[in-house]
Amino acid sequence: MSDLETLAADAVKRAIDAGATDAECTIMEGDEFSAAVRMREVESLKEAGSRAAGIRVLVGKNGGSSYTSDLTSEGIRTMVRGAIDLAKITSEDPFAGLPDESDLGARTEDLGLYDTAIEGMETDWKIAQAKRAEEVAFATDDRIQNSEGASFDSYVGRRVFVNSRGFVGSYRTSSCGLSVSPVAKQNGSMERDYWYTSARAASKLESPDEVGRRAAERAVRRLNPRKIATQRAVVIFEPRTARSLLSDLFDAVNGGAIYRQASFLAGKLGDKIASESLTVIDDPTLPGLFGSSPFDDEGVLCRRTVVIEKGVLKSYLLNSYSARKLGLKTTGNASRGITGNAGVGPGNFFIEAGERPPESILKGTTGLYVTELIGGDTNTVTGDYSSGAAGMWIENGEMAYPVSEITIAGNMKQMLMDVEIASDLEFRGSIASPTLLIREMTISGQ
Amino acid sequence: MGLSQSFFSERFGITERDLESYLSEALSAGGEYADLYFEYLATTSIGIDEGIVKSATGGVSLGVGVRVIAGERTGYAYSDDLSPEKIRKAARVAAHIAKGPATIVKTGFEEARQHNLYPMLNAPHETGLAERVDLVKRADLAARAYDSRVFQVQATYADSLRNVLVATSEGRLSFDRQPMARMSVSALARQGDGAPQHGHSGGGGRVTLEFFEKEKTPEHFAKEAARQAIVQLDAVDAPAGETTVVLGPGWPGILLHEAVGHGLEADFNRKGVSAFSGRIGQQVASPLCTVIDDGTIGSRRGSLNVDDEGMPTQKNVLIENGVLRGYLQDKLSSRLTNNTSTGSGRRESYQHIPMPRMTNTYMLAGESDPEEIIKSVQKGLYCATFSGGQVDITSGNFVFAATESYLIENGKLTRPVRGASLIGNGPEALKYVSMVGRDLLLDEGIGVCGKEGQSVPVGVGIPTVKIDRMTVGGTAQ
């Protein structure tokens, strides 16, 4: 066992010795780095490492949790005592417990979560990447004279998990990312946009030139936007904004919302809830992606789950608690920071790519192409969807002019039925989608 | 209180000599300014779900952040270990931002002037667990008792006690002990076999536990969450398009936070990327509007005795009778623009670089009778509660999401409508304010503001306000 695994195992043992019937301990450590540049000069550099531990205990069917950033023996002792004390004020919960031992386990194949190259990256090189992305943004168009800056971030860390049923596991992760936010200005109109690239391995990043150019093009095309008339129309979500819809869908298949009947998809298992063209998968086993991991945050083996298959709701996403509540098996989607009862989180949650490229989906279409969503508040209980939006008006398949200060609204139940799916699936985070077209939504404008 | 009686001296033996040596290390490669932010944060949270107290979590995080400013550049590092060698190491890392001979640190510290906005012997975090768990149990019972159609209740109580020490290379020393407590309740209601509807409420502040006994009880928040869920059972689709909007008093003040507050933060304006950049002295709102950001209101969620750079908070006038008066300044932006800090430098924790942020943002009361305001509207929307909002600083477009609103027809509130987003443009929206009520109300204390990945507690407030034109994002045309 590594030092941190030993420390976690020791915390679990102390909890059992102090009267807990079960215990689970998470320890995280990580080093973060961030370089920000603006207007060709370094604006800030940040570098630091930190560690923290958390424990959850069960005293019979009563749970209690605590955490600390003090990993000395005294710090761990205080943490364990805190969790046991808190278990005295919770209620007996017949469904409380650790996962079944048969569900515990870790994938053994290399998931590509850690890139040693990130440890060795020079600060000057990282600054140069950010400077280059901003420089290319300036060079792309004369209307880019200002910028909110560019940044390069990197992280290396480790997550350790031990429970009293014999699970001991740990894995390292790394990530790095480059982003730039240029500001375009013309005739009193000022618009900002951004582009970014991020990956677990440095070699998977898009080039600074690509990031700078795309950011600049996006900012410039937003200049002098119009506010269109209130109407019902086709709405197309590019992959970046489609992710937000998919994140709302995740909330609706989250086992926690299902057992509370707080989702419009509660009780719909096996029902046709979406267009036949829609298949949604959660797969934490895809190598090199942000949603991948060998085991979930309660030590359950990660696996692929088909959530929606050709429009039929096949599975919810569950941790051991919500599974027990619903009489189902955990899908290995337990998620938590370092302490507390586990929630449910996505692995790599994505819409399977369709067959037609986005140009083909757009062909002959007139409607709104959404490139930014702001301030939306989707009601998971009812499926009501309403969000601020900006983007491009599309006429007969061609981008006609930029649009802003509008909202789009509909209901997720209908939107899922009315969706068409393009082939341009790309992973920029643990939730990913290709371009989506919704046949009708309400646009509010003038 | 001198340093020797302070939390960090008593618990970790930190002396003035130590602070001077860390600051000297931070400025060992030059730079004009350095500061240290020591933080010890203890938290508790208790949650009830399905009538069962399912969660109780507590813990501690501590650390120190070291910052160096050299011109427009900032170097930052932190340590979660308060041993001298680890703090010195962090100071050396932060020092890398500057390149030159060492800057000499002034010796000796002066204790900064500061407010006393939340005096209390025992913070909620220091009271018995039994008293605190009782709050969520009461909320659960009260929400269920409100109406038999309520079938699901979740309630959370959370408190924290943060001790901070800020020491700067200018010789300024400040300490603060910052208590916080908050309750939140959400309820689901259903009529027969119909679709469930959701309601939510909550509040608190830098208050003692007595606040939840005497001012805003668990029953108050529970009834409010249940009432909202019940109201939604009869809701019709929200209108789509431009209409007259009346905002109720209190939490709808989030309009100010999104429409003007963020756009007036000095970092965005120094960089010329805000829709409000260069507009000081210009008319940006109706003359009926005076908007204040005030970090000095006793016991409020957004208030602080000193900001997270050790400066006393202030009452700052942002917009006076519709004219833009000033920006919210932190140390860096004020240094670079020859202004003074407005006590607006805030950060989420010792792991974060401070930046200009809001505290409690509100509009002064006007002269109209709230009932008259509603009576004056032929057709429009009355918004009583919002869930949240967001703004695009550069274009000025902002959105906020209404969760409880009603149609106004012929001067009367008629049917409740489903949730909908409202969208407007910051420098334009408030020009359409045509009536301001005399009923200024601050929110109940639940706001969290996010900026560049950092969350801080804030407050908002507003009287009843009529906005002649705003775009409502419903589905009913």
Boltz contact constraints between the chains, C-beta under 6 A:
constraints:
  - contact:
      token1: [A, 42]
      token2: [B, 73]
      max_distance: 6.0
  - contact:
      token1: [A, 44]
      token2: [B, 74]
      max_distance: 6.0
  - contact:
      token1: [A, 45]
      token2: [B, 75]
      max_distance: 6.0
  - contact:
      token1: [A, 45]
      token2: [B, 97]
      max_distance: 6.0
  - contact:
      token1: [A, 46]
      token2: [B, 76]
      max_distance: 6.0
  - contact:
      token1: [A, 47]
      token2: [B, 77]
      max_distance: 6.0
  - contact:
      token1: [A, 47]
      token2: [B, 93]
      max_distance: 6.0
  - contact:
      token1: [A, 48]
      token2: [B, 77]
      max_distance: 6.0
  - contact:
      token1: [A, 48]
      token2: [B, 78]
      max_distance: 6.0
  - contact:
      token1: [A, 50]
      token2: [B, 80]
      max_distance: 6.0
  - contact:
      token1: [A, 64]
      token2: [B, 56]
      max_distance: 6.0
  - contact:
      token1: [A, 65]
      token2: [B, 57]
      max_distance: 6.0
  - contact:
      token1: [A, 66]
      token2: [B, 58]
      max_distance: 6.0
  - contact:
      token1: [A, 66]
      token2: [B, 59]
      max_distance: 6.0
  - contact:
      token1: [A, 67]
      token2: [B, 59]
      max_distance: 6.0
  - contact:
      token1: [A, 68]
      token2: [B, 59]
      max_distance: 6.0
  - contact:
      token1: [A, 68]
      token2: [B, 60]
      max_distance: 6.0
  - contact:
      token1: [A, 69]
      token2: [B, 61]
      max_distance: 6.0
  - contact:
      token1: [A, 69]
      token2: [B, 62]
      max_distance: 6.0
  - contact:
      token1: [A, 69]
      token2: [B, 80]
      max_distance: 6.0
  - contact:
      token1: [A, 82]
      token2: [B, 58]
      max_distance: 6.0
  - contact:
      token1: [A, 86]
      token2: [B, 56]
      max_distance: 6.0
  - contact:
      token1: [A, 86]
      token2: [B, 58]
      max_distance: 6.0
  - contact:
      token1: [A, 89]
      token2: [B, 56]
      max_distance: 6.0
  - contact:
      token1: [A, 89]
      token2: [B, 129]
      max_distance: 6.0
  - contact:
      token1: [A, 89]
      token2: [B, 133]
      max_distance: 6.0
  - contact:
      token1: [A, 90]
      token2: [B, 53]
      max_distance: 6.0
  - contact:
      token1: [A, 90]
      token2: [B, 56]
      max_distance: 6.0
  - contact:
      token1: [A, 91]
      token2: [B, 52]
      max_distance: 6.0
  - contact:
      token1: [A, 91]
      token2: [B, 53]
      max_distance: 6.0
  - contact:
      token1: [A, 93]
      token2: [B, 52]
      max_distance: 6.0
  - contact:
      token1: [A, 93]
      token2: [B, 54]
      max_distance: 6.0
  - contact:
      token1: [A, 146]
      token2: [B, 272]
      max_distance: 6.0
  - contact:
      token1: [A, 148]
      token2: [B, 273]
      max_distance: 6.0
  - contact:
      token1: [A, 183]
      token2: [B, 273]
      max_distance: 6.0
  - contact:
      token1: [A, 183]
      token2: [B, 394]
      max_distance: 6.0
  - contact:
      token1: [A, 190]
      token2: [B, 394]
      max_distance: 6.0
  - contact:
      token1: [A, 191]
      token2: [B, 395]
      max_distance: 6.0
  - contact:
      token1: [A, 192]
      token2: [B, 394]
      max_distance: 6.0
  - contact:
      token1: [A, 230]
      token2: [B, 240]
      max_distance: 6.0
  - contact:
      token1: [A, 230]
      token2: [B, 241]
      max_distance: 6.0
  - contact:
      token1: [A, 260]
      token2: [B, 152]
      max_distance: 6.0
  - contact:
      token1: [A, 261]
      token2: [B, 196]
      max_distance: 6.0
  - contact:
      token1: [A, 262]
      token2: [B, 188]
      max_distance: 6.0
  - contact:
      token1: [A, 339]
      token2: [B, 57]
      max_distance: 6.0
  - contact:
      token1: [A, 340]
      token2: [B, 57]
      max_distance: 6.0
  - contact:
      token1: [A, 341]
      token2: [B, 55]
      max_distance: 6.0
  - contact:
      token1: [A, 374]
      token2: [B, 390]
      max_distance: 6.0
  - contact:
      token1: [A, 374]
      token2: [B, 392]
      max_distance: 6.0
  - contact:
      token1: [A, 374]
      token2: [B, 399]
      max_distance: 6.0
  - contact:
      token1: [A, 375]
      token2: [B, 389]
      max_distance: 6.0
  - contact:
      token1: [A, 375]
      token2: [B, 390]
      max_distance: 6.0
  - contact:
      token1: [A, 375]
      token2: [B, 399]
      max_distance: 6.0
  - contact:
      token1: [A, 377]
      token2: [B, 387]
      max_distance: 6.0
  - contact:
      token1: [A, 377]
      token2: [B, 401]
      max_distance: 6.0
  - contact:
      token1: [A, 379]
      token2: [B, 419]
      max_distance: 6.0
  - contact:
      token1: [A, 381]
      token2: [B, 196]
      max_distance: 6.0
  - contact:
      token1: [A, 381]
      token2: [B, 198]
      max_distance: 6.0
  - contact:
      token1: [A, 382]
      token2: [B, 195]
      max_distance: 6.0
  - contact:
      token1: [A, 384]
      token2: [B, 418]
      max_distance: 6.0
  - contact:
      token1: [A, 384]
      token2: [B, 419]
      max_distance: 6.0
  - contact:
      token1: [A, 386]
      token2: [B, 420]
      max_distance: 6.0
  - contact:
      token1: [A, 386]
      token2: [B, 421]
      max_distance: 6.0
  - contact:
      token1: [A, 386]
      token2: [B, 473]
      max_distance: 6.0
  - contact:
      token1: [A, 387]
      token2: [B, 421]
      max_distance: 6.0
  - contact:
      token1: [A, 388]
      token2: [B, 399]
      max_distance: 6.0
  - contact:
      token1: [A, 388]
      token2: [B, 421]
      max_distance: 6.0
  - contact:
      token1: [A, 388]
      token2: [B, 423]
      max_distance: 6.0
  - contact:
      token1: [A, 404]
      token2: [B, 397]
      max_distance: 6.0
  - contact:
      token1: [A, 405]
      token2: [B, 397]
      max_distance: 6.0
  - contact:
      token1: [A, 405]
      token2: [B, 423]
      max_distance: 6.0
  - contact:
      token1: [A, 405]
      token2: [B, 425]
      max_distance: 6.0
  - contact:
      token1: [A, 407]
      token2: [B, 421]
      max_distance: 6.0
  - contact:
      token1: [A, 407]
      token2: [B, 423]
      max_distance: 6.0
  - contact:
      token1: [A, 407]
      token2: [B, 473]
      max_distance: 6.0
  - contact:
      token1: [A, 409]
      token2: [B, 473]
      max_distance: 6.0
  - contact:
      token1: [A, 409]
      token2: [B, 474]
      max_distance: 6.0
  - contact:
      token1: [A, 409]
      token2: [B, 475]
      max_distance: 6.0
  - contact:
      token1: [A, 442]
      token2: [B, 240]
      max_distance: 6.0
  - contact:
      token1: [A, 442]
      token2: [B, 475]
      max_distance: 6.0
  - contact:
      token1: [A, 444]
      token2: [B, 240]
      max_distance: 6.0
  - contact:
      token1: [A, 444]
      token2: [B, 241]
      max_distance: 6.0
  - contact:
      token1: [A, 444]
      token2: [B, 471]
      max_distance: 6.0
  - contact:
      token1: [A, 444]
      token2: [B, 473]
      max_distance: 6.0
